[in-house]
């Protein structure tokens, strides 16, 4: 998918088949913020991995580096904890 356009509402990843126009692929997705979004959305989206019609959607830069080796959210959190432990001698 070219970087200069939003994915279409029904567009899916050619590799894994997941929806592209979904919160998890949006640059405003921010787990832990109100409705897990850094924009001023008026209502939350219950399934962050399913397509939605949010007008704020902008493709996250990480979507273009994603692939079979992309770390899961849990792996990323574990790495962050490990980095903090190293930093603070835990």
KOLLOMI-977608 format. One line per field, with one value per atom (N, C-alpha, C): x, y, z; residue in one letter; residue number from 1. Coordinates in nm, 2 decimals. Example, Ala and Ser with C-alpha at 12.3 -4.5 7.8 and 13.67 -1.06 7.14 Angstrom:
px c(1.32,1.23,1.32,1.28,1.37,1.29) $
py c(-0.57,-0.45,-0.33,-0.22,-0.11,0.00) $
pz c(0.78,0.78,0.78,0.71,0.71,0.79) $
res c(a,a,a,s,s,s) $
n c(1,1,1,2,2,2) $
This chain:
px c(0.08,0.00,0.09,0.06,0.14,0.12,0.23,0.22,0.14,0.11,0.05,-0.11,-0.16,-0.31,-0.36,-0.48,-0.54,-0.59,-0.58,-0.64,-0.79,-0.85,-0.99,-1.06,-1.18,-1.25,-1.25,-1.27,-1.27,-1.13,-1.03,-0.90,-0.84,-0.77,-0.71,-0.56,-0.48,-0.34,-0.33,-0.24,-0.22,-0.16,-0.08,-0.01,-0.09,-0.16,-0.23,-0.38,-0.43,-0.58,-0.65,-0.57,-0.63,-0.68,-0.78,-0.83,-0.72,-0.71,-0.61,-0.66,-0.79,-0.85,-0.91,-0.81,-0.85,-0.76,-0.81,-0.74,-0.60,-0.57,-0.44,-0.34,-0.39,-0.30,-0.30,-0.36,-0.37,-0.26,-0.21,-0.11,-0.16,-0.29,-0.34,-0.37,-0.36,-0.39,-0.29,-0.34,-0.26,-0.32,-0.28,-0.34,-0.32,-0.43,-0.43,-0.49,-0.49,-0.56,-0.71,-0.79,-0.93,-0.97,-1.04,-1.08,-0.96,-0.84,-0.71,-0.68,-0.72,-0.69,-0.64,-0.54,-0.49,-0.56,-0.66,-0.74,-0.87,-0.95,-1.07,-1.19,-1.19,-1.30,-1.42,-1.54,-1.67,-1.72,-1.67,-1.71,-1.60,-1.59,-1.49,-1.52,-1.42,-1.44,-1.41,-1.50,-1.48,-1.38,-1.37,-1.27,-1.16,-1.05,-0.94,-0.88,-0.90,-0.84,-0.93,-1.06,-1.16,-1.17,-1.21,-1.23,-1.33,-1.31,-1.41,-1.40,-1.50,-1.51,-1.47,-1.37,-1.32,-1.27,-1.31,-1.26,-1.12,-1.08,-0.95,-0.84,-0.87,-0.77,-0.66,-0.54,-0.42,-0.33,-0.28,-0.20,-0.08,-0.06,0.06,0.19,0.30,0.42,0.46,0.43,0.47,0.40,0.29,0.22,0.31,0.39,0.47,0.60,0.63,0.74,0.70,0.56,0.51,0.54,0.53,0.55,0.55,0.59,0.59,0.67,0.77,0.86,0.82,0.70,0.66,0.62,0.68,0.65,0.50,0.45,0.32,0.32,0.20,0.19,0.25,0.23,0.28,0.44,0.49,0.63,0.70,0.63,0.68,0.68,0.57,0.56,0.67,0.69,0.80,0.94,0.96,1.09,1.10,1.00,1.00,1.03,0.97,0.99,1.14,1.19,1.33,1.43,1.40,1.48,1.48,1.36,1.35,1.43,1.42,1.49,1.64,1.69,1.83,1.87,1.79,1.81,1.82,1.73,1.72,1.78,1.85,1.91,1.82,1.70,1.60,1.63) $
py c(-0.12,0.00,0.12,0.22,0.34,0.42,0.49,0.57,0.70,0.74,0.87,0.86,0.75,0.74,0.66,0.69,0.61,0.47,0.37,0.24,0.25,0.19,0.19,0.12,0.15,0.09,-0.07,-0.12,-0.27,-0.33,-0.25,-0.30,-0.39,-0.50,-0.59,-0.61,-0.65,-0.68,-0.80,-0.78,-0.89,-1.01,-0.99,-1.10,-1.18,-1.10,-1.17,-1.16,-1.08,-1.07,-0.98,-0.91,-0.83,-0.70,-0.63,-0.50,-0.40,-0.31,-0.20,-0.08,-0.04,0.08,0.05,0.03,-0.01,0.07,0.08,0.16,0.12,-0.01,-0.07,-0.02,0.02,0.07,0.22,0.29,0.44,0.50,0.61,0.68,0.75,0.76,0.82,0.72,0.59,0.48,0.50,0.51,0.53,0.46,0.33,0.25,0.32,0.33,0.39,0.53,0.60,0.72,0.70,0.81,0.80,0.73,0.62,0.54,0.50,0.50,0.45,0.53,0.66,0.75,0.88,0.93,1.07,1.18,1.15,1.25,1.27,1.37,1.40,1.33,1.20,1.12,1.13,1.13,1.14,1.01,0.90,0.77,0.67,0.57,0.47,0.36,0.29,0.18,0.05,-0.04,-0.15,-0.25,-0.28,-0.38,-0.30,-0.28,-0.20,-0.26,-0.39,-0.46,-0.48,-0.44,-0.45,-0.31,-0.31,-0.19,-0.10,0.03,0.13,0.25,0.34,0.45,0.58,0.58,0.69,0.79,0.92,1.02,1.07,1.04,1.08,0.99,0.87,0.77,0.83,0.80,0.82,0.70,0.65,0.53,0.55,0.46,0.46,0.43,0.50,0.47,0.32,0.27,0.13,0.03,0.07,-0.02,-0.05,0.04,0.02,-0.06,-0.08,-0.17,-0.30,-0.32,-0.44,-0.56,-0.67,-0.79,-0.91,-1.03,-1.14,-1.13,-1.05,-1.03,-0.92,-0.85,-0.74,-0.79,-0.72,-0.77,-0.74,-0.83,-0.81,-0.70,-0.66,-0.55,-0.61,-0.73,-0.79,-0.80,-0.84,-0.84,-0.71,-0.61,-0.47,-0.42,-0.46,-0.42,-0.49,-0.62,-0.69,-0.63,-0.59,-0.53,-0.40,-0.32,-0.19,-0.21,-0.31,-0.34,-0.38,-0.46,-0.51,-0.39,-0.30,-0.18,-0.09,-0.08,0.00,-0.07,-0.21,-0.28,-0.26,-0.26,-0.24,-0.10,0.00,0.14,0.17,0.10,0.13,0.02,-0.08,-0.19,-0.28,-0.30,-0.39,-0.53) $
pz c(0.00,0.00,0.00,-0.09,-0.09,0.04,0.08,0.20,0.19,0.07,0.05,0.05,0.09,0.09,0.21,0.25,0.36,0.30,0.37,0.32,0.31,0.22,0.20,0.32,0.34,0.46,0.45,0.34,0.33,0.29,0.29,0.25,0.36,0.32,0.42,0.38,0.47,0.45,0.35,0.26,0.16,0.22,0.33,0.39,0.49,0.59,0.70,0.69,0.60,0.59,0.69,0.78,0.88,0.82,0.88,0.83,0.85,0.75,0.76,0.82,0.79,0.85,0.99,1.08,1.22,1.32,1.44,1.54,1.56,1.56,1.58,1.48,1.36,1.25,1.24,1.33,1.33,1.41,1.36,1.43,1.56,1.57,1.69,1.80,1.77,1.87,1.98,2.10,2.22,2.34,2.36,2.46,2.60,2.67,2.80,2.81,2.69,2.69,2.68,2.69,2.68,2.55,2.55,2.44,2.35,2.42,2.35,2.23,2.23,2.12,2.16,2.09,2.12,2.05,1.97,1.91,2.00,1.96,2.04,1.97,1.97,1.91,2.00,1.95,2.02,2.09,2.04,2.10,2.07,2.16,2.15,2.05,2.01,1.92,2.00,2.01,2.10,2.05,1.92,1.88,1.79,1.85,1.79,1.67,1.65,1.54,1.42,1.43,1.32,1.26,1.13,1.05,1.12,1.10,1.15,1.06,1.08,0.99,1.05,1.14,1.21,1.11,1.12,1.03,1.06,1.19,1.23,1.18,1.13,1.10,1.01,1.05,0.97,0.99,0.88,0.88,0.97,1.06,1.15,1.07,1.09,1.02,1.04,1.15,1.18,1.09,1.03,0.94,0.81,0.78,0.66,0.69,0.82,0.85,0.91,0.91,0.97,0.88,0.94,0.86,0.96,0.91,0.99,1.12,1.12,1.24,1.33,1.30,1.38,1.52,1.63,1.76,1.80,1.88,1.93,2.04,2.08,2.18,2.31,2.34,2.47,2.46,2.35,2.33,2.35,2.29,2.30,2.45,2.52,2.66,2.74,2.71,2.79,2.76,2.64,2.60,2.68,2.68,2.75,2.90,2.96,3.10,3.12,3.03,3.04,3.03,2.94,2.92,3.05,3.11,3.24,3.35,3.35,3.46,3.44,3.32,3.29,3.33,3.30,3.33,3.48,3.56,3.70,3.78,3.72,3.79,3.86,3.80,3.86,3.82) $
res c(x,x,x,x,x,x,x,x,x,x,x,x,x,x,x,x,x,x,x,x,x,x,x,x,x,x,x,x,x,x,x,x,x,x,x,x,x,x,x,x,x,x,x,x,x,x,x,x,x,x,x,x,x,x,x,x,x,x,x,x,x,x,x,x,x,x,x,x,x,x,x,x,x,x,x,x,x,x,x,x,x,x,x,x,x,x,x,x,x,x,x,x,x,x,x,x,x,x,x,x,x,x,x,x,x,x,x,x,x,x,x,x,x,x,x,x,x,x,x,x,x,x,x,x,x,x,x,x,x,x,x,x,x,x,x,x,x,x,x,x,x,x,x,x,x,x,x,x,x,x,x,x,x,x,x,x,x,x,x,x,x,x,x,x,x,x,x,x,x,x,x,x,x,x,x,x,x,x,x,x,x,x,x,x,x,x,x,x,x,x,x,x,x,x,x,x,x,x,x,x,x,x,x,x,x,x,x,x,x,x,x,x,x,x,x,x,x,x,x,x,x,x,x,x,x,x,x,x,x,x,x,x,x,x,x,x,x,x,x,x,x,x,x,x,x,x,x,x,x,x,x,x,x,x,x,x,x,x,x,x,x,x,x,x,x,x,x,x,x,x) $
n c(1,1,1,2,2,2,3,3,3,4,4,4,5,5,5,6,6,6,7,7,7,8,8,8,9,9,9,10,10,10,11,11,11,12,12,12,13,13,13,14,14,14,15,15,15,16,16,16,17,17,17,18,18,18,19,19,19,20,20,20,21,21,21,22,22,22,23,23,23,24,24,24,25,25,25,26,26,26,27,27,27,28,28,28,29,29,29,30,30,30,31,31,31,32,32,32,33,33,33,34,34,34,35,35,35,36,36,36,37,37,37,38,38,38,39,39,39,40,40,40,41,41,41,42,42,42,43,43,43,44,44,44,45,45,45,46,46,46,47,47,47,48,48,48,49,49,49,50,50,50,51,51,51,52,52,52,53,53,53,54,54,54,55,55,55,56,56,56,57,57,57,58,58,58,59,59,59,60,60,60,61,61,61,62,62,62,63,63,63,64,64,64,65,65,65,66,66,66,67,67,67,68,68,68,69,69,69,70,70,70,71,71,71,72,72,72,73,73,73,74,74,74,75,75,75,76,76,76,77,77,77,78,78,78,79,79,79,80,80,80,81,81,81,82,82,82,83,83,83,84,84,84,85,85,85,86,86,86,87,87,87,88,88,88,89,89,89,90,90,90) $
